[in-house]
Amino acid sequence: MTVRIVTDSTADLPPELAADLGISVVPLHIHFAEETCEDGVTITKDEFYRRLTTEPGLPKTSAPSAGTFTDVYETLGAETDEILSIHISSKLSATHSSALLGRDGVKADCRIAIVDSYSASIGLGLLALRAAHLAREGASLDAIVRDIESAIPRTQYFGVIDTLEYLHKGGRIGMATAFLGSLLHVKPILGLRNGLAHPIERIRGNRQKAFDRLCEMVPSYGAISSLAIAHTTAEEEMELLATRLSQFFPPDRILKTRCGATLGTYLGPNTLCVALIQA
């Protein structure tokens, strides 16, 4: 039987692409005061970013319950005997822990491997897509896990953050870094290191310089097997970035998407992200 792939909504995969590859996407929760929404299910991206920038206070996010994962695994267990479930960095979210607990509740006779991507957004998305393509080619669960675990250290995720305000308010970055960004009027390029947000560079000057630096960083990683770009509310810039990067990577293989509500809560508006897997 074909291995089935599960990920979560922080992978920021276009829904039609996930559906085409048979990837099950478990939504995280977004909380506006007393209202709870399911990321990508009960709130659209347009509606989320409108509310993010107009409503007082920052929404909160939470992981899916263990029971939700149990239900997903039980449903897939009726169709296959092997499942790979790959999720946002365990250092950023409790989603990975929920998946582990959810697996414990599964009664179906099915092997389930839970993998911590140590990444987020399109970094996680590229890994989930890689796993799905291997599954479609008939690879076994063990072979897919080995491949993904090998690819994780070669997966890079970074981007230009317009303001550190949202990361700071959400508790995902320290006060000192947030203060430095606002005081010196820099455009920070942040990435993930060992599964945690990490400053890569502080670009002095305007946003164009930070944009140009993103374009320079991609070829510096050498040969690339996968490339993705995403935005929160900067679609035109994303398209321009795709055009610039097409000189380094086939344009028809560049995944373009939009960050969903979970990551958008912390990245804020006008964020532009890149993810790649080194060959």
Buried (B, 14 or more C-beta within 10 A) or exposed (E): EBBBBBBBBBBBBEEEBBEEBBBBBBBBBBEBEEEBBBBBEEBEBEEBBEBBEEEEEBBEBBBBBBEBBBBBBBEBBEEBBBBBBBBBBBBBBBBBBBBBBBBEEBEBEBBBBBBBBBBBBBBBBBBBBBBBBBBEEEBEBEBBBEBBBEBBEBBBBBBBBBBBBBBBBBEBBEEEBBEBBEEEEBBBBBBBEEBEBEBBBBBEEEBEEBBEBBBEBBEEBEEBBBBBBBBBBBEEBBEBBBEBBBEBBEEEEBBBBBBBBBBBBBBBBBBBBBBBBBE
